[in-house]
């Protein structure tokens, strides 16, 4: 330990020459404490600004200015967060502790106030004015003040058992009235705001008046605390007396043989436990708790704890089970009815049902649906439950950071309850529900435990036959539960959990799939919800496509449904206004009814239905522009022109794929410089450095002169700078854009690329290829360059995505120069590697 503690300064107390105290001092803000003159007080310092202030004062004459913070919650206080009045102090001793902490022993010198403020880079500094305290002559009035304060201080110390009695003699024996004043104030338990007032008074008589006021106030508080303690003691005494009397009555009943019968409440609870069909080990626990409950007085808080536990045992399913629908065709029809596309997860569910037909006790594989928001992960799990005839329960794990939310709290804690798993089983009412663990990739951990570790027992088929909830304290069988989890990004799922699950990817919807979902599912649901089913309003296919292309840019269909809802809502408002302007009928009397509710009322009115039907309303592209105004997303096809210093990359995010134009500009500079903007992450910055190193190593092949970047700044920018970006797949895009800017050769506007680059120019495989190809096709890209190692991924991608795209496979950066540029910048090619075109 001695190696971790350094004595930086240790001096003897010495006489202070007030005229030699520097005017400008470092300022140290104090939390929850006020330091008075003549006080010696230890401070534990950990804030960087305070450490810097101490270092600065040690370099001069060791004087600092101490001022209390107005709020202790401020971590980096400014002058606005501290009081103007404080105390000049001298540093006596400094000890450096581990973890960048410092213990400083300081001695208060005199009252002072801030005269002029200076905000340094690392600490606060100010010009300090010493306060010349007005000390009155020794008059009878002043002596009376001092004596009254001494009497009150003695009474205060005697009333507070936490204070030592030696304080009284120390106060009375102090010859200096100033020292006596501050000694008394320092030993009070007043709030900081109250103690601060003494430092802001410049007359000793008025300071004593303030001290007397503080003492009287503290005496009143001590008196109130004493009264409260007496009341609590009386209450405890009454409860103990009641308990002893009840025990005596119980003993008498035992002698008379009258203690065999349960109270009516316990009799009913015992009957419910008998009907619950508890397993043997649970029945034994329940009988033990019931006997214990019978001996506890009903008024005791412990009574409700045991009763709630027993009631939970009666509410949890132990044997109740729904019968599975094992007809594969029935399951297929239900899934197809609820969802369009999603063939892979549908096939996996049918495989599971097929196995159940042959062997009823199949070990359950945990399914994990991974995909962007809005692609149908949660709703697919609901459809699986409906298809199998099982109950469905959902647990949201987003933001869960406490292990007790999974395993429950132990019953020793006040307000304890079972965990989310047992609560969901209680809600389901059967032992074989479909349980959805939603957003499993968004759990976190802190000092209260790691919930992902608690889920290991839940999701492991070998362990969940005996899941132990801390509240339940008995093993519970979860082996009949069909667990399904969802996540947006598989790489954010804890690895031990990922190892126990079968990952099923739900990719972004293509345009034709979104169109079918809108026609088959979204529109019928909205017509039914808005009461527009029989009004003959048509939603044109071109209008849906316009919303998809120009008003939404997403992997799923949530925003599509939101925009379609907005169009119908605005249309409803116009129809209602039009109807009442042309009809001599009063509006519905319901004043707070919305337009949708009014339509639901009016749809039963034949005249209204006829009025709407006669209009033969068709929602087309013009209707969309009328109600949704200007498009939110512009068509990129018009901007896909050949440009110098601009290359188009492909990006993948948790909400789907997108194209990423990347710009490079060369500018004169005093030194070689590489500037990266657009909120790029560390991996992306390193990719830019690797690309530049490759260009420098192969400058002659690219038609560049040696030291081509001498006295030049290469500026790389990725637009939409407000959005953080990271990942290695933009490596070849950066390289092509830099080569274009350096050689003054234009890059083809209709080509996009993705791939990680090495220092030797090799192109490494990337992820999210399907999403990236979808983004390329959506934005009018005709040719895409991908790493040759991703060729196997192309096989699994639907032909509808690849049709119309020319896929170029590349192993080395030199393989794509002829493809990427309008005219190749290569002068000589020393080595040509494999190039494939599909």
C-alpha positions in Angstrom: 0.0 0.0 0.0 2.9 2.4 0.7 3.8 2.3 -3.0 0.5 3.8 -3.9 0.5 6.8 -1.5 2.8 9.8 -1.9 3.3 12.6 0.6 3.6 15.7 -1.6 3.7 18.4 1.1 3.7 18.3 4.9 4.6 21.6 6.7 4.3 23.0 10.2 1.6 25.6 10.9 3.1 29.0 10.9 2.1 32.6 11.5 0.2 34.1 8.5 1.2 37.5 7.1 -2.2 38.6 5.6 -0.5 41.2 3.4 1.5 38.5 1.6 -1.5 36.4 0.5 -1.7 36.7 -3.3 -4.7 38.5 -4.7 -5.4 36.0 -7.5 -6.1 32.5 -6.1 -7.2 29.2 -7.5 -10.9 28.4 -6.5 -11.9 25.1 -5.1 -15.7 24.4 -5.0 -16.9 22.4 -2.0 -19.7 19.9 -1.8 -22.0 19.8 1.3 -19.5 21.6 3.5 -18.6 25.2 4.5 -15.1 25.9 5.8 -14.7 28.7 8.3 -11.5 30.6 9.3 -9.4 28.9 12.0 -10.8 25.4 10.9 -8.4 22.6 9.9 -10.2 20.2 7.7 -9.3 17.3 5.4 -10.6 17.3 1.8 -10.8 14.2 -0.5 -10.3 15.5 -4.0 -11.0 13.6 -7.2 -12.3 16.1 -9.8 -9.8 17.0 -12.5 -10.5 20.8 -12.1 -9.9 20.7 -8.4 -6.7 18.6 -8.7 -5.5 21.2 -11.2 -6.3 24.0 -8.8 -4.4 22.3 -5.9 -1.4 21.8 -8.2 -1.4 25.5 -9.2 -1.6 26.6 -5.6 1.3 24.3 -4.6 3.5 26.0 -7.3 2.9 29.4 -5.6 2.3 30.1 -1.9 -0.2 27.2 -1.2 -3.2 29.6 -0.7 -6.6 28.7 -2.2 -10.1 30.2 -2.1 -12.8 27.8 -0.8 -16.4 28.4 -1.8 -19.4 26.0 -1.2 -21.5 24.8 -4.2 -25.1 25.8 -4.3 -26.0 22.3 -5.4 -23.9 19.3 -4.7 -25.2 17.5 -7.8 -23.1 19.6 -10.2 -20.0 17.7 -11.2 -18.2 20.5 -13.1 -19.2 23.7 -11.4 -18.8 27.2 -12.8 -18.8 30.5 -11.0 -22.6 30.5 -11.3 -22.7 27.3 -9.3 -20.8 28.5 -6.2 -21.3 31.3 -3.6 -19.5 34.6 -4.0 -18.4 34.6 -0.3 -16.0 32.0 1.0 -12.8 31.4 2.9 -9.1 31.9 2.0 -7.3 28.8 3.2 -3.7 27.5 3.2 -2.8 23.9 2.2 -1.0 22.2 5.1 -0.6 18.6 3.8 -1.2 16.8 0.6 -1.4 13.0 0.1 -1.7 11.4 -3.3 -3.9 8.3 -3.1 -4.7 5.5 -5.6 -7.3 6.0 -8.4 -6.2 9.6 -9.1 -7.4 10.8 -5.7 -5.8 13.3 -3.4 -6.3 14.0 0.3 -5.6 17.6 1.2 -5.4 19.0 4.7 -6.3 22.7 4.7 -6.5 25.5 7.3 -9.0 28.3 7.0 -7.4 31.8 7.2 -10.0 34.5 6.8 -13.3 35.5 5.2 -13.2 36.7 1.7 -15.2 37.3 -1.5 -14.7 37.0 -5.2 -13.9 40.3 -6.8 -13.1 39.3 -10.4 -13.6 35.9 -12.1 -11.2 34.1 -14.5 -12.2 30.8 -16.2 -9.1 28.9 -17.0 -8.9 25.9 -19.3 -8.7 23.3 -16.4 -9.8 25.2 -13.3 -11.4 28.3 -11.8 -9.4 31.3 -10.7 -10.4 34.7 -9.3 -9.2 37.9 -7.7 -10.1 37.6 -4.0 -10.8 40.5 -1.6 -10.2 39.8 2.1 -13.0 40.9 4.4 -11.9 43.1 7.3 -14.3 41.9 10.0 -15.8 44.7 12.1 -15.1 43.7 15.7 -17.1 45.8 18.2 -15.6 47.1 21.5 -16.1 44.9 24.6 -19.5 46.4 25.6 -22.1 44.8 27.9 -24.4 44.2 24.9 -21.6 42.3 23.0 -20.6 40.3 26.1 -24.3 39.3 26.5 -24.4 38.0 22.9 -21.3 35.9 23.4 -22.5 34.5 26.8 -26.0 33.7 25.3 -24.4 31.9 22.4 -22.2 29.9 24.9 -25.3 28.9 26.9 -27.2 27.8 23.8 -24.2 25.9 22.5 -23.8 24.0 25.8 -27.5 23.1 25.7 -27.3 22.0 22.1 -24.4 19.7 22.7 -26.1 18.1 25.7 -29.3 17.6 23.7 -27.4 15.8 20.8 -26.1 12.5 21.9 -23.8 12.2 18.9 -21.7 15.2 20.0 -18.9 14.8 22.6 -19.2 16.9 25.8 -15.7 18.2 25.4 -17.0 20.7 22.8 -18.6 22.8 25.6 -15.3 23.4 27.4 -13.5 24.0 24.1 -16.1 26.7 23.2 -16.1 28.4 26.6 -12.3 28.4 27.0 -11.6 30.0 23.6 -10.2 33.6 24.3 -10.7 34.9 20.8 -14.4 35.8 20.1 -13.9 35.3 16.3 -12.4 31.8 16.8 -15.2 31.0 19.3 -17.9 32.1 16.8 -16.6 29.9 13.9 -15.9 26.9 16.3 -19.5 26.9 17.4 -20.9 27.3 13.8 -18.6 24.5 12.5 -20.1 22.0 15.0 -23.7 22.7 14.0 -25.6 20.3 11.7 -27.3 23.2 9.8 -27.7 23.1 6.0 -25.0 24.6 3.8 -27.2 27.6 2.9 -27.6 28.5 6.5 -24.0 28.1 7.4 -23.0 30.2 4.3 -24.8 33.2 5.8 -22.1 33.7 8.5 -19.4 34.1 5.8 -21.5 36.8 4.1 -21.8 39.0 7.3 -19.0 41.4 7.9 -19.9 42.5 11.4 -19.0 40.3 14.4 -22.0 41.3 16.4 -24.4 40.4 13.6 -22.5 37.1 13.1 -23.2 36.2 16.8 -26.9 37.1 16.3 -27.0 34.7 13.3 -25.2 32.0 15.3 -27.8 32.4 18.1 -30.6 32.1 15.5 -29.0 28.9 14.1 -28.7 27.4 17.6 -32.3 28.1 18.4 -33.4 26.6 15.1 -31.3 23.5 15.7 -32.7 23.1 19.2 -36.2 23.1 17.9 -35.3 20.4 15.4 -33.8 18.3 18.1 -36.9 18.7 20.1 -39.1 17.6 17.2 -36.8 14.5 16.6 -37.2 13.6 20.3 -41.0 13.8 20.1 -41.0 11.6 17.0 -38.7 9.0 18.6 -41.0 8.9 21.7 -44.1 8.3 19.5 -42.3 5.5 17.6 -41.2 3.9 20.8 -44.8 4.0 22.2 -46.1 2.4 19.0 -43.6 -0.4 19.1 -44.4 -1.0 22.8 -48.1 -1.2 22.0 -47.5 -3.7 19.1 -45.3 -5.9 21.4 -47.9 -5.8 24.1 -50.6 -6.9 21.5 -48.3 -9.7 20.3 -47.7 -11.0 23.8 -51.4 -11.0 24.5 -52.2 -12.8 21.3 -49.5 -15.4 22.1 -51.1 -15.9 25.5 -54.5 -16.4 24.0 -53.0 -18.9 21.5 -51.4 -20.8 24.4 -54.7 -21.0 26.2 -56.5 -22.2 23.0 -53.8 -24.9 22.7 -54.4 -26.0 26.3 -58.2 -26.2 25.5 -57.6 -28.1 22.2 -59.2 -25.3 20.2 -56.4 -24.5 17.8 -57.0 -27.2 15.2 -59.3 -25.2 12.9 -58.0 -22.7 10.3 -59.5 -19.3 9.9 -62.0 -19.0 7.0 -59.4 -17.3 4.8 -56.8 -20.0 5.4 -59.5 -22.7 4.8 -60.3 -21.3 1.4 -56.6 -20.9 0.6 -56.0 -24.6 1.6 -58.8 -25.7 -0.7 -57.3 -23.8 -3.7 -53.9 -25.3 -3.0 -55.5 -28.8 -3.1 -57.2 -28.1 -6.4 -54.0 -26.6 -8.0 -52.5 -30.0 -8.7 -49.1 -29.1 -7.2 -46.2 -31.4 -7.7 -45.0 -33.3 -4.6 -42.0 -31.0 -3.8 -44.2 -27.9 -4.3 -47.0 -29.4 -2.2 -44.6 -30.0 0.7 -43.4 -26.4 0.4 -47.0 -25.1 0.4 -48.0 -27.2 3.5 -44.9 -25.9 5.3 -45.8 -22.2 4.4 -49.5 -22.8 5.4 -48.6 -24.1 8.8 -46.2 -21.1 9.3 -49.0 -18.7 8.1 -51.4 -20.2 10.6 -49.1 -19.2 13.5 -48.6 -15.6 12.3 -51.0 -12.9 13.6 -53.1 -11.5 10.7 -52.0 -7.9 11.6 -48.3 -8.8 11.1 -46.7 -7.6 7.9 -45.2 -11.1 7.5 -48.7 -12.5 7.2 -49.3 -10.9 3.8 -45.9 -12.0 2.5 -46.7 -15.7 3.1 -50.3 -15.4 2.0 -49.2 -13.7 -1.3 -46.7 -16.5 -1.9 -49.3 -19.2 -1.4 -51.8 -17.4 -3.6 -49.2 -17.3 -6.4 -48.8 -21.1 -6.1 -52.5 -21.4 -6.8 -52.4 -19.0 -9.8 -49.4 -20.5 -11.7 -50.3 -23.3 -14.1 -48.8 -26.7 -13.1 -50.7 -29.1 -15.3 -53.0 -27.0 -17.5 -52.1 -27.6 -21.2 -53.6 -26.6 -24.5 -53.8 -29.2 -27.3 -51.5 -28.5 -30.2 -52.9 -28.2 -33.7 -50.5 -30.6 -35.6 -52.1 -30.4 -39.0 -49.3 -29.0 -41.2 -51.7 -27.6 -43.8 -53.7 -25.8 -41.2 -50.6 -24.2 -39.7 -49.4 -23.2 -43.2 -52.8 -21.6 -44.0 -52.8 -19.6 -40.8 -49.2 -18.4 -41.4 -49.9 -17.5 -45.0 -53.1 -15.7 -44.0 -51.3 -13.5 -41.5 -48.1 -12.8 -43.4 -46.9 -12.4 -47.0 -43.5 -13.8 -47.9 -41.3 -14.9 -44.9 -40.9 -18.3 -46.5 -37.9 -19.4 -44.5 -39.4 -18.9 -41.0 -42.7 -20.5 -42.2 -40.8 -23.6 -43.4 -39.0 -23.9 -40.1 -42.3 -23.8 -38.1 -43.7 -26.5 -40.4 -40.7 -28.6 -39.8 -41.2 -28.3 -36.1 -44.9 -29.3 -36.4 -43.9 -32.3 -38.6 -41.6 -33.6 -35.9 -44.3 -33.2 -33.2 -46.5 -35.4 -35.3 -44.0 -38.2 -35.1 -42.6 -37.7 -31.6 -44.5 -35.7 -29.1 -41.5 -35.1 -26.9 -39.2 -33.3 -29.3 -36.4 -31.2 -27.6 -37.4 -27.6 -28.3 -35.0 -25.6 -30.3 -35.1 -21.9 -29.5 -35.9 -19.8 -32.5 -34.5 -16.3 -32.8 -35.9 -14.0 -35.5 -33.3 -11.4 -36.5 -34.1 -8.5 -38.8 -34.7 -4.8 -39.1 -37.7 -3.1 -37.3 -41.1 -3.5 -39.0 -40.4 -6.7 -40.9 -42.9 -8.8 -38.8 -40.9 -10.5 -36.1 -43.3 -10.0 -33.3 -46.5 -10.6 -35.4 -45.0 -13.8 -36.8 -44.6 -15.1 -33.3 -48.2 -14.3 -32.6 -49.3 -16.1 -35.8 -47.2 -19.2 -34.7 -49.1 -19.3 -31.4 -52.5 -18.9 -33.2 -51.6 -21.6 -35.8 -50.6 -24.1 -33.0 -53.6 -23.2 -30.8 -51.3 -22.1 -28.0 -51.6 -19.1 -25.7 -49.2 -16.2 -26.5 -47.3 -14.1 -24.0 -44.6 -11.4 -24.7 -41.8 -10.2 -22.5 -40.0 -7.0 -23.5 -36.3 -7.2 -22.7 -35.3 -3.8 -24.1 -33.5 -1.9 -21.4 -33.7 -4.7 -18.8 -30.5 -4.5 -16.7 -31.5 -6.2 -13.4 -31.2 -10.0 -13.0 -34.1 -9.9 -10.6 -36.4 -9.0 -13.4 -35.8 -12.5 -14.8 -35.3 -14.5 -11.6 -37.5 -12.5 -9.3 -36.7 -10.9 -5.9 -36.2 -12.9 -2.7 -39.2 -12.7 -0.4 -37.1 -11.1 2.3 -37.3 -7.8 0.4 -40.2 -5.4 0.9 -42.4 -5.5 -2.2 -40.8 -8.6 -3.6 -42.4 -10.2 -6.7 -41.7 -13.1 -9.1 -39.7 -12.5 -12.2 -41.0 -11.8 -15.7 -40.9 -15.5 -16.7 -43.1 -16.7 -13.8 -45.4 -13.6 -14.2 -45.9 -14.5 -17.9 -46.7 -18.1 -17.0 -49.3 -16.9 -14.6 -50.7 -14.7 -17.4 -50.7 -17.5 -19.9 -52.5 -19.9 -17.6 -51.0 -23.0 -19.4 -47.7 -24.8 -19.2 -47.1 -24.7 -23.0 -47.6 -21.2 -24.3 -45.6 -19.5 -27.0 -43.4 -17.1 -25.1 -41.8 -14.2 -27.0 -38.6 -12.7 -25.6 -38.6 -9.4 -27.5 -35.5 -7.3 -28.2 -33.1 -9.8 -26.7 -30.2 -7.8 -28.2 -31.0 -4.6 -26.1 -30.4 -6.0 -22.6 -27.7 -4.4 -20.5 -26.0 -5.1 -17.2 -25.0 -3.1 -14.1 -24.1 -3.8 -10.4 -27.5 -5.5 -9.9 -26.4 -8.4 -12.1 -26.5 -9.6 -15.7 -30.0 -10.6 -17.0 -28.5 -12.4 -20.0 -26.8 -14.9 -17.7 -30.2 -15.5 -15.9 -31.7 -16.2 -19.4 -29.2 -19.0 -20.0 -31.2 -21.2 -17.6 -34.4 -20.3 -19.2 -33.4 -20.9 -22.8 -31.3 -24.1 -22.3 -33.5 -27.2 -22.9 -31.2 -29.2 -20.6 -31.8 -26.8 -17.6 -35.2 -25.2 -18.0 -36.9 -28.3 -16.8 -36.1 -27.0 -13.3 -36.1 -23.2 -13.5 -35.6 -21.7 -10.1 -37.2 -18.3 -9.4 -35.9 -16.5 -6.3 -39.4 -15.6 -5.2 -40.9 -19.0 -5.9 -38.0 -20.9 -4.3 -39.2 -24.2 -5.9 -38.3 -25.6 -9.3 -40.7 -24.8 -12.1 -40.8 -26.8 -15.4 -40.4 -24.6 -18.5 -39.6 -27.5 -20.9 -43.1 -27.3 -22.5 -42.8 -23.6 -23.4 -42.0 -22.7 -27.0 -39.5 -19.9 -26.7 -39.1 -17.4 -29.5 -36.7 -14.5 -29.4 -36.3 -11.4 -31.6 -33.4 -9.1 -32.2 -32.4 -6.3 -34.7 -28.7 -7.1 -34.8 -27.4 -10.6 -34.2 -23.9 -9.3 -33.2 -25.4 -7.5 -30.2 -26.8 -10.8 -28.7 -24.6 -12.2 -25.9 -22.6 -15.1 -27.3 -23.7 -17.7 -24.7 -27.4 -16.9 -25.6 -26.6 -16.9 -29.3 -25.1 -20.4 -29.0 -28.4 -21.7 -27.6 -30.6 -20.3 -30.4 -31.3 -21.0 -34.1 -31.0 -17.8 -36.0 -33.6 -17.1 -38.7 -33.0 -14.0 -40.7 -36.0 -11.8 -41.7 -34.6 -9.5 -44.3 -36.0 -6.2 -45.7 -39.1 -6.4 -47.9 -38.8 -5.7 -51.6 -41.1 -3.2 -53.2 -43.5 -5.9 -54.7 -43.7 -7.5 -51.2 -44.5 -4.2 -49.5 -47.2 -3.7 -52.2 -48.8 -7.1 -51.6 -48.7 -6.5 -47.8 -50.4 -3.2 -48.2 -53.1 -4.7 -50.4 -53.7 -7.9 -48.4 -53.2 -6.8 -44.8 -52.8 -3.0 -44.2 -55.7 -1.7 -46.3 -58.3 -4.3 -45.1 -57.3 -3.6 -41.5 -57.6 0.2 -42.0 -60.9 0.0 -43.8 -62.3 -2.1 -41.0 -60.9 0.1 -38.3 -62.2 3.3 -39.9 -65.6 2.0 -40.9 -64.8 2.4 -44.6 -65.3 -1.2 -45.6 -68.4 -0.7 -47.7 -67.9 2.8 -49.0 -66.2 1.8 -52.2 -63.0 3.8 -51.8 -60.2 2.4 -53.9 -56.5 2.8 -53.1 -54.7 2.7 -56.5 -51.5 0.6 -56.8 -49.6 3.6 -58.2 -50.4 5.6 -55.0 -49.0 2.8 -52.8 -45.9 2.6 -54.9 -45.5 6.4 -54.6 -45.7 6.2 -50.8 -43.1 3.4 -50.8 -40.7 5.2 -53.0 -41.0 8.8 -52.0 -42.4 8.9 -48.5 -40.9 5.9 -46.7 -37.4 4.4 -46.7 -37.4 1.4 -44.4 -36.9 -2.3 -44.2 -40.4 -3.1 -43.0 -43.8 -1.6 -43.4 -44.5 0.4 -40.3 -44.0 3.8 -41.9 -45.9 2.6 -44.9 -48.9 1.9 -42.7 -48.5 5.2 -40.9 -48.5 7.2 -44.1 -51.5 5.3 -45.5 -53.3 5.9 -42.3 -52.5 9.6 -42.6 -53.9 9.8 -46.2 -57.2 8.0 -45.2 -57.6 10.2 -42.1 -57.2 13.4 -44.2 -59.6 12.0 -46.8 -62.1 11.3 -44.2 -62.0 14.8 -42.9 -62.7 16.2 -46.4 -65.5 13.8 -47.1 -67.3 14.6 -43.8 -67.0 18.4 -44.4 -68.2 17.9 -48.0 -71.2 15.7 -46.9 -72.4 18.2 -44.2 -72.1 21.1 -46.6 -74.4 19.4 -49.1 -76.8 17.7 -46.7 -79.3 19.4 -44.4 -78.5 17.0 -41.6 -76.9 17.9 -38.3 -73.6 16.4 -37.3 -73.5 13.7 -34.7 -74.1 15.1 -31.2 -71.0 13.6 -29.8 -68.9 16.7 -29.5 -65.5 15.0 -28.9 -65.9 12.5 -31.8 -63.0 12.3 -34.2 -63.4 12.1 -37.9 -62.8 8.4 -37.9 -65.5 7.9 -35.2 -67.9 10.1 -37.2 -67.4 7.9 -40.3 -68.0 4.8 -38.2 -71.4 6.4 -37.2 -72.2 7.7 -40.7 -71.2 4.5 -42.5 -74.5 3.0 -41.2 -76.4 5.9 -42.8 -77.6 4.9 -46.2 -77.6 8.5 -47.5 -73.9 8.9 -46.5 -72.9 5.6 -48.0 -74.7 6.5 -51.2 -73.1 9.9 -51.2 -69.6 8.4 -50.9 -70.3 5.6 -53.4 -71.5 8.0 -56.0 -68.2 9.8 -55.9 -66.3 6.6 -56.9 -63.3 7.8 -55.0 -59.9 6.5 -56.1 -56.8 7.5 -54.2 -54.1 8.1 -56.8 -50.7 9.7 -57.0 -52.3 13.2 -57.0 -54.2 12.4 -53.8 -50.9 11.4 -52.2 -49.2 14.6 -53.1 -52.3 16.6 -51.9 -52.3 15.1 -48.5 -48.7 14.1 -47.8 -47.2 17.3 -49.5 -43.7 17.2 -50.8 -41.9 13.8 -50.9 -39.6 13.0 -48.0 -37.0 11.1 -50.0 -35.8 12.3 -53.4 -35.1 9.9 -56.3 -31.4 9.3 -56.5 -31.5 8.0 -60.1 -31.2 11.6 -61.5 -28.0 12.1 -59.6 -26.2 8.9 -60.7 -23.9 10.7 -63.2 -20.2 10.2 -63.8 -18.2 12.4 -61.3 -14.6 13.0 -60.4 -13.9 12.3 -56.7 -17.3 10.8 -56.0 -17.9 7.0 -55.6 -21.1 5.3 -54.4 -20.8 2.8 -51.5 -23.4 0.5 -50.0 -24.2 0.6 -46.3 -26.1 -1.7 -44.0 -27.8 -0.6 -40.8 -30.2 -2.1 -38.3 -33.1 -0.6 -40.3 -32.0 -1.9 -43.7 -29.6 -1.0 -46.6 -28.8 2.3 -48.2 -26.5 3.8 -50.8 -23.6 6.0 -49.4 -22.1 8.6 -51.8 -18.5 9.3 -50.8 -16.7 12.5 -51.8 -13.0 13.3 -52.0 -11.4 16.6 -52.6 -7.7 17.5 -53.0 -6.5 20.9 -51.7 -3.1 22.6 -51.2 -1.7 22.3 -47.7 1.5 23.1 -45.9 1.9 19.4 -44.9 0.6 16.0 -46.0 -2.8 15.7 -44.4 -5.8 13.3 -44.5 -9.1 14.8 -43.2 -12.2 12.7 -42.5 -15.6 14.2 -41.9 -19.1 12.9 -41.6 -19.1 11.4 -38.1 -17.0 8.4 -39.1 -16.1 5.7 -36.6 -12.6 4.3 -35.8 -13.0 1.3 -38.2 -14.0 3.6 -41.1 -11.1 6.0 -40.4 -8.6 3.1 -40.4 -10.1 1.9 -43.8 -9.3 5.3 -45.3 -5.8 5.1 -44.0 -5.3 1.6 -45.5 -6.7 2.8 -48.8 -4.3 5.8 -48.9 -1.4 3.5 -48.0 -2.2 1.2 -50.9 -2.4 4.2 -53.3 1.0 5.4 -52.1 2.5 2.0 -52.5 1.2 1.6 -56.1 1.4 5.2 -57.3 3.2 4.3 -60.5 0.6 1.8 -61.6 -2.1 4.4 -61.1 -0.3 7.0 -63.2 0.7 9.2 -60.2 4.0 10.8 -59.5 6.0 9.9 -56.4 5.1 12.0 -53.4 1.9 12.9 -55.1 0.4 13.9 -51.8 3.2 16.2 -50.8 1.8 19.6 -49.6 -1.7 18.4 -50.2 -4.7 17.8 -48.0 -6.9 14.8 -49.0 -10.4 15.5 -47.6 -12.9 12.6 -47.5 -16.5 13.3 -46.6 -19.5 11.1 -46.2 -22.7 13.1 -46.5 -25.5 13.3 -43.9 -22.9 14.2 -41.3 -25.4 14.2 -38.5 -25.6 10.4 -38.7 -22.7 8.4 -37.2 -21.2 5.8 -39.5 -18.7 3.0 -39.0 -17.6 -0.4 -40.5 -15.0 -1.7 -42.8 -17.1 -2.3 -46.0 -16.5 1.2 -47.3 -12.8 0.5 -47.8 -12.8 0.0 -51.6 -15.2 2.9 -52.1 -12.8 5.3 -50.3 -9.9 3.9 -52.4 -11.8 4.4 -55.7 -12.9 7.9 -54.7 -9.3 9.0 -53.8 -7.9 7.5 -57.0 -10.5 9.4 -59.0 -9.7 12.7 -57.3 -5.9 12.2 -57.6 -6.0 11.1 -61.3 -8.8 13.4 -62.3 -10.7 10.4 -63.8 -14.5 10.2 -63.4 -16.2 7.3 -61.6 -19.2 5.7 -63.3 -22.4 7.0 -61.7 -24.4 3.8 -62.1 -22.0 1.6 -60.3 -21.9 0.9 -56.5 -19.4 -1.1 -54.5 -18.8 -2.7 -51.1 -15.8 -4.5 -49.6 -13.1 -4.2 -47.0 -9.6 -3.3 -48.3 -6.2 -4.4 -46.9 -2.9 -2.7 -47.2 -2.0 -5.0 -50.1 -5.3 -4.1 -51.9 -7.0 -7.4 -51.3 -10.8 -7.2 -51.0 -12.3 -9.0 -48.0 -15.9 -10.2 -47.6 -18.7 -8.1 -45.9 -22.1 -8.7 -44.4 -25.6 -7.5 -45.1 -25.3 -8.2 -48.8 -29.0 -8.7 -49.5 -29.9 -5.4 -47.8 -27.2 -3.6 -49.8 -28.3 -5.1 -53.1 -31.9 -4.1 -52.4 -30.7 -0.5 -51.7 -28.7 -0.5 -55.0 -31.7 -1.7 -57.0 -34.0 0.8 -55.3 -31.8 3.7 -56.2 -31.3 2.8 -59.9 -27.8 1.2 -59.6 -27.1 -1.1 -62.6 -23.8 -2.6 -61.5 -22.5 -3.7 -58.1 -19.0 -4.7 -57.2 -18.8 -7.2 -54.3 -15.9 -9.3 -52.8 -15.4 -12.6 -54.6 -15.7 -14.4 -51.2 -19.3 -13.3 -51.0 -20.2 -15.2 -54.1 -21.8 -18.0 -52.0 -24.1 -15.5 -50.4 -25.5 -14.5 -53.8 -26.9 -18.1 -54.3 -29.2 -17.6 -51.3 -30.6 -14.3 -52.5 -33.9 -14.3 -54.4 -33.6 -13.9 -58.1 -36.1 -11.0 -58.0 -33.4 -9.0 -56.2 -30.6 -9.9 -58.5 -32.5 -9.5 -61.8 -31.5 -6.3 -63.5 -28.2 -6.0 -61.5 -24.8 -6.9 -62.9 -22.7 -8.4 -60.1 -19.0 -8.0 -60.5 -16.8 -10.1 -58.2 -13.4 -8.8 -57.2 -10.5 -10.2 -55.3 -8.1 -7.3 -55.6 -8.6 -3.5 -56.0 -6.8 -3.6 -59.4 -9.5 -5.9 -60.6 -12.2 -3.2 -60.4 -10.4 -0.2 -61.8 -11.6 -0.9 -65.3 -15.1 -1.4 -64.1 -15.3 1.6 -61.8 -13.8 4.3 -64.0 -15.1 5.8 -67.2 -11.5 5.4 -68.4 -9.1 3.4 -66.4 -6.3 5.3 -64.6 -3.9 2.3 -64.7 -0.8 2.8 -66.9 0.8 -0.7 -66.3 -0.6 -3.6 -64.5 2.0 -5.8 -62.9 -0.3 -8.5 -61.6 -3.9 -9.3 -62.6 -6.0 -11.3 -60.3 -9.2 -13.2 -60.8 -12.2 -11.2 -62.0 -15.6 -12.6 -62.5 -18.7 -11.0 -63.9 -22.1 -12.5 -63.3 
